[in-house]
């Protein structure tokens, strides 16, 4: 590995697993300890998790709410989403062929 490859590896997060050529704004995202999902799948999953949390709140099941928020996958998923958008933004700012189709945030 040369210095340029080392710098490039440090410059991007490991969450962005693979670019999607058909839809650059929907890459594959690697979630540590979980697996690989498309970004839109991950966003939908987090939305459903919050809907389930709202139901738990309505039922007064605060122990499960705390468990899911603090020790569940919600935080890991949200971090993966934000890190992936940060990686996409870095690619867009760098320009070149890899930045095509990436929208500004």
N, C-alpha and C positions, 0 to 999 in steps of 0.2 A: 504494500500500500504506500503510495507516494504522499507527499505533503498536501497536494491539492485534494486528493480523495479524503484524507484525514480531516481537513478543514471543512469539506462539503458534508461529511458525516456529522460533525459537530454542529453544523449550521441548521440541520433539519432534525425534527423529532422522529423517533422511531415509530410513532403511531401511524404515520402515513405509509401503508404497506405497499400499495400499488396504484398507480394512476389509472384512471378510466379514460380510454381514448375517445369513447363516444360521448361521455359527459364528464369533463374535467372537474366539475364541482361536486362529483359524487365518487371519490376514490374509495378503495378498500382501506379499512382502518383496522390495525392490529390492537387489540385490547389485552394487556398483560393479564394472564390468568383466566382469560375468557375465550378468546379466539379472534376470528376475522369477520367483520361485517362491512357492508357498504355504508357510507356516511348517512345516506337517507334512512336506511334501516335502523341505524344506531339512534338517529334523532327521533324516529317513530317510537322506538323502544323506550327511550327516556320519557317521551310524552305519555305513554301508557303507564310507566312506573309512577309518574306524578298523579295520574288519574286514580291509580290504585291507592296511593298515599292519601288522596282526598277522601276516598271511601273509608279508609282506616280512621281518618280524623273524624268523619261524621259518626262513625261507630264508637268513637272514644278509645280506640285501641292504640294508645300513645306509646306503649312499649314496642309494638311492631313498627310504628312510625320512626321512633328513634333508631331501632335496629337497622331498618332499611336506609335511613339517611346517613348514619354514622359508620355502619359496618357492612353495608350492602354494596351493590355494584353501582348505585346511582352516582356517587362522586367519581368513580373511575370512568364511567361512561361520559359524564359531563367534561371531565378533564381531557379525555380522548377527543371529544368533539372540538373543544376550544383549541387544543394543540394542533389538530388537523387543519382547522381554519387558519391558524397562525402559519403552518407549513405552506399551505396554499398561497397565502399572502406573500410569503418570502419568495416562493417560486415566481409569482406574478411580478414582483418588484425586480427580480433578477433579469427578467425578460427572456428573450430567445424563444426557441421552438417549444420548450416545456411550459411556457406561460400562456400559450394560446388557449382561449376559452375559460380562463380563470377570471372571475369577476372580482372587482374591488369591493372590499368590505366597508 
